[in-house]
Amino acid sequence: MSPAVQTDPRIPVTVLTGFLGAGKTTLLNYVLNANHGEKIAVIVNEFGEVGIDNQLVVGANEEIFEMNNGCICCTVRSDLIRILGDLSDARLGKKDRKVNFDRVLIETTGLADPAPVAQTFFVDPSISSDYRLDAIVTVVDAKHAEQHLNDGHEAQEQVAFADVLLVNKTDLVSDTELQKLEQRLHAMNPAATLYRTQQSKIEINQILGIHAFNLDKKLEIEPGFLEEEDHEHDDEVGSLFFRETRPLDLDKVEGFINEWLIEHGTDTFRYKGILNIKDLEERIVFQGIHMLFSAYPDRLWREDEQRISEFVVIGRHLDEAWFQQQFTNCIA
Ligand SMILES: Nc1nc2c(ncn2[C@@H]2O[C@H](COP(=O)(O)OP(=O)(O)OP(=O)(O)O)[C@@H](O)[C@H]2O)c(=O)[nH]1
């Protein structure tokens, strides 16, 4: 882990998403009951419901905040900003009641598009100075995933945005079905780490404190996924992976990224990569969500590693030839 990551004083936030009934509340309860020694503030969003989830969430020591006025991804985003602001004020003792917590968990409704939630942590300065998005964790219902993925954009987007995919309810399907589903998920989002779970049981350190948005380590993308034979799913959402050993020209890369965001920003959900730029001793890491893009120099390239540029793009109707051409044009 890089020193910057270790010393980042901001409060880590985990966004829990997942298909309807996939096991999000089960996961939340499991996390709150687990023996991790942390105090967790929970923000629950239920679409148009009155606090049902609140009653299902156990853990008397936790602070639970509810947002029941609508979907977290649209009307309630300002509510989210307000709650996060109030929470950090209360943590600093600026409110009537002091609240102690080490991290925040946001459970979104099964219909929420996670992008606006994630973007909140980048766009709103008061939020991004106090909080850092640690990871988006998506719970997938192994039994109904095929149907959910075939039916709706939301389910596909939740997979596309995930840093961690929990394939839950594995007790309800055969091993063959599981493997087929995992292949499909992997083709849609090869950058996500995938775990099989029952009753959403998972090692806590595999979902909390994983720094998925820090890119402090080399991207763990398996290039082999491109060669996978099973392409029978014609999902709108898919992924592309690019790799280049020749150094790139910084100006050309900037031009490429500008074009990209103008031409394909709305269709690219998540992207992340590491670039080997000519005459730069540091790795350049970049990532983004739709149009929100950030790039910065990371650590120095080590003597013992190959300087290589690689990035993954996850999105809808991706034009592979266009990306490849643009990327190739960036070679110095
Ligand atoms: N068979 C089986 N059932 C499970 C598993 N995990 C959770 N469930 C059940 O699935 C149902 C839905 O779980 P929840 O945790 O409420 O799902 P959710 O994603 O919070 O649901 P919504 O908030 O309605 O979207 C509950 O009855 C759980 O007990 C599992 O691994 N296997």
The ligand as an ORCA input file, in Angstrom:
! r2SCAN-3c Opt
* xyz 0 1
  N     -31.294    -19.367     -0.125
  C     -30.653    -18.245      0.202
  N     -31.365    -17.170      0.602
  C     -30.693    -16.054      0.921
  C     -29.272    -15.964      0.846
  N     -28.907    -14.724      1.217
  C     -30.034    -14.046      1.510
  N     -31.128    -14.829      1.339
  C     -32.541    -14.481      1.538
  O     -32.974    -13.670      0.471
  C     -33.987    -12.767      0.903
  C     -33.620    -11.335      0.488
  O     -32.477    -10.926      1.222
  P     -32.206     -9.406      1.608
  O     -30.915     -9.368      2.338
  O     -33.386     -8.799      2.253
  O     -32.039     -8.779      0.162
  P     -31.935     -7.242     -0.253
  O     -30.992     -7.203     -1.386
  O     -31.633     -6.400      0.921
  O     -33.410     -6.980     -0.728
  P     -34.097     -5.580     -1.185
  O     -33.747     -4.560     -0.139
  O     -35.549     -5.917     -1.225
  O     -33.556     -5.256     -2.536
  C     -34.082    -12.953      2.403
  O     -35.181    -13.799      2.658
  C     -32.782    -13.648      2.775
  O     -32.893    -14.442      3.917
  C     -28.546    -17.147      0.423
  O     -27.313    -17.171      0.307
  N     -29.298    -18.234      0.108
*
